[in-house]
Amino acid sequence: MKKGTKDLSSYQRLKQENERLRNDIYTLIQKPETAKAITLKEQYKIQYDQIEAIMFGGRIINKTTFGGIFSAITPNKG
């Protein structure tokens, strides 16, 4: 019976994540034109775009008032 993620130790969760990432890499390299590979690519792209938008501001140029976390902690020059 498969344990839930709450029942796993941090090492076991790390092993599961490592296995998932290896499977994702295999799919992206060996089967790049499959629906699964395209879906994986878009999921990772969305994830990294969200991180970048939070850290550096919105993705749409001149359409956002939020400049990201870095703009809030970096002193203005000028």
C-alpha positions as CSV (number, residue, x, y, z in Angstrom):
1,M,0.0,0.0,0.0
2,K,1.4,3.4,-1.0
3,K,1.9,5.8,1.9
4,G,0.6,9.4,1.7
5,T,3.2,12.1,1.6
6,K,2.5,13.1,5.2
7,D,3.6,9.6,6.3
8,L,6.9,9.8,4.5
9,S,10.2,11.0,6.0
10,S,11.9,14.0,4.4
11,Y,14.4,11.7,2.8
12,Q,11.6,9.6,1.2
13,R,9.9,12.7,-0.1
14,L,13.2,13.8,-1.6
15,K,13.6,10.4,-3.3
16,Q,10.1,10.7,-4.7
17,E,10.7,14.2,-6.0
18,N,14.1,13.0,-7.5
19,E,12.3,10.1,-9.3
20,R,9.6,12.4,-10.6
21,L,12.2,14.9,-11.9
22,R,14.2,12.2,-13.6
23,N,11.0,10.9,-15.3
24,D,10.1,14.4,-16.4
25,I,13.6,14.9,-17.9
26,Y,13.4,11.5,-19.6
27,T,10.0,12.5,-21.2
28,L,11.3,15.9,-22.3
29,I,14.5,14.4,-23.9
30,Q,13.3,11.1,-25.3
31,K,9.7,12.0,-26.2
32,P,9.7,15.8,-26.9
33,E,6.8,15.8,-29.3
34,T,4.3,13.9,-27.1
35,A,1.4,15.6,-25.3
36,K,2.9,14.7,-22.0
37,A,6.2,16.5,-22.8
38,I,4.4,19.5,-24.1
39,T,2.3,19.6,-21.0
40,L,5.4,19.3,-18.8
41,K,7.2,22.1,-20.6
42,E,4.2,24.4,-20.2
43,Q,3.8,23.5,-16.5
44,Y,7.5,24.4,-15.8
45,K,7.3,27.5,-17.9
46,I,4.2,28.8,-16.0
47,Q,6.0,27.9,-12.7
48,Y,9.1,29.9,-13.6
49,D,7.2,32.8,-15.1
50,Q,5.3,33.1,-11.7
51,I,8.5,33.1,-9.8
52,E,10.0,35.8,-12.1
53,A,6.9,37.9,-11.9
54,I,6.9,37.8,-8.1
55,M,10.6,38.6,-7.8
56,F,11.0,41.1,-10.7
57,G,7.5,42.4,-11.4
58,G,4.8,41.7,-14.0
59,R,5.4,39.9,-17.3
60,I,3.6,42.6,-19.3
61,I,5.8,45.6,-20.0
62,N,4.3,48.9,-18.8
63,K,1.1,47.3,-17.7
64,T,1.9,46.7,-14.0
65,T,2.3,48.8,-10.9
66,F,4.1,46.0,-9.0
67,G,7.8,46.0,-9.6
68,G,8.5,42.8,-7.8
69,I,10.1,42.0,-4.5
70,F,13.5,43.2,-5.6
71,S,12.2,46.6,-6.4
72,A,10.8,46.9,-2.9
73,I,14.1,46.1,-1.2
74,T,16.5,47.8,-3.6
75,P,17.0,51.5,-3.0
76,N,16.2,53.9,-5.9
77,K,19.1,55.3,-7.7
78,G,18.5,58.8,-8.9
